[in-house]
Amino acid sequence: MNKPELSELVTRALYAVAPDLEGETIDPETPFRDQFEFDSMDFLNFIIELHQASGEEIAEADYPQLASLNDCVSYLKQKNV
């Protein structure tokens, strides 16, 4: 997948766990927790949704690499999703 496709995949995963964010502007550089009321359970649900959407196993040790939209895209691109 290319970067725009990965960005769309991550955005869809985000909206799946936080549908109230749909239509909100997402700053690709700012961590989700700093932009939205995104607690640890929301983040875990997002990781699960991202795993399901991408088919990529995401190790708990990798969670810090998935803080923002750009971080997620870079991570998935590195994994050749």
Secondary structure, 3 states (H helix, E strand, C coil): CCHHHHHHHHHHHHHHHCHHHCCCCCCCCCCHHHHCCCCHHHHHHHHHHHHHHHCCCCCHHHHHHHCCHHHHHHHHHHCCC
